[in-house]
Amino acid sequence: MLAPTGAYAGWKPSVADARQGHRTLEQALDDAERSLDAGYPATALLGLKDSFVNGPSCFFAHANPLWARAYRDLGRPTYAEHLQRMMAMYQDSCDC
C-alpha cells in the first residue's frame, strides 16, 4: 500500500514467525501498537501483513484489531471493513 513518507518510522517492524512460536506474534503485535501510538501506521501495517504471511492463519485474528486501526489511521476505512469480512476465513485455533 502506498502511504505518505511520514507514516513510516525509521525502523523495521517486528515480524511474527510461525517456526518460532507465539512469542514472536506477541512481539510483532506490541511493536505494531507502539508504531501506531507513535504515528507510524504504515510501519505497523508492514509488520502485521508480513506476520500474517509468515505465520499460521490464526495470527490473523490476533492482528486484526491493530491491522484495522492502521488502515483507518492511513485514511483507508474501506480496507478495515474488508478485514472484518475476512475474519470468517481465519478462525482456526492458535496452538503455537
C-alpha positions in Angstrom: 0.0 0.0 0.0 1.2 3.4 -0.8 1.4 5.7 2.2 2.9 9.2 2.9 6.5 9.2 3.9 5.6 10.4 7.4 3.6 7.3 8.0 6.8 5.2 8.1 9.1 5.0 11.1 12.8 4.9 10.8 12.9 1.2 11.9 11.9 -2.1 10.6 8.8 -3.6 12.2 8.9 -6.9 14.2 7.5 -9.8 12.2 6.0 -13.0 13.7 7.4 -16.3 12.5 5.4 -19.5 12.9 8.5 -21.5 13.4 9.4 -19.5 16.5 6.0 -19.7 18.0 3.5 -17.4 19.7 6.2 -15.3 21.4 7.1 -13.6 18.2 3.5 -12.9 17.5 3.3 -11.0 20.8 6.4 -9.1 19.9 5.0 -8.2 16.5 1.7 -7.0 18.0 3.5 -5.0 20.7 5.7 -3.4 18.0 2.7 -2.6 15.8 0.9 -1.0 18.7 4.0 1.1 19.5 4.2 2.2 15.9 0.6 3.2 15.7 0.8 5.1 19.0 3.9 6.9 17.7 2.0 7.9 14.5 3.6 5.4 12.1 0.6 3.4 10.7 2.4 2.3 7.6 5.2 0.7 9.6 2.6 -1.1 11.8 0.8 -2.3 8.7 4.0 -3.6 7.1 4.8 -5.7 10.2 1.3 -7.0 10.6 1.0 -8.0 6.9 4.4 -9.8 7.0 3.4 -11.6 10.2 0.2 -12.8 8.6 2.2 -14.1 5.6 4.9 -15.8 7.7 2.6 -17.2 10.4 -0.3 -19.6 10.7 -3.7 -18.4 9.7 -4.8 -18.0 13.3 -2.4 -15.0 13.6 -5.0 -13.0 11.6 -7.5 -12.9 14.4 -4.8 -11.6 16.8 -3.6 -9.0 14.4 -7.0 -7.9 13.0 -7.7 -5.0 15.5 -4.3 -3.4 15.0 -4.4 -4.0 11.3 -7.8 -2.3 11.0 -6.5 0.6 13.1 -3.5 1.0 10.8 -5.8 1.2 7.8 -8.1 3.7 9.5 -5.1 5.8 10.6 -4.0 5.8 7.0 -7.4 7.1 5.9 -8.4 3.7 4.4 -11.6 2.7 6.3 -12.9 0.5 3.5 -9.8 -1.7 3.8 -10.5 -2.0 7.6 -14.1 -3.2 6.7 -12.7 -5.8 4.3 -10.7 -7.2 7.2 -13.9 -7.8 9.2 -15.3 -9.8 6.3 -12.1 -11.9 6.2 -12.4 -13.0 9.8 -14.7 -15.9 9.0 -12.0 -17.4 6.9 -9.4 -17.2 9.6 -11.0 -18.6 12.8 -8.6 -21.5 13.4 -7.3 -22.1 16.9 -3.8 -21.0 17.6 -1.8 -23.9 19.1 1.6 -22.4 18.6 
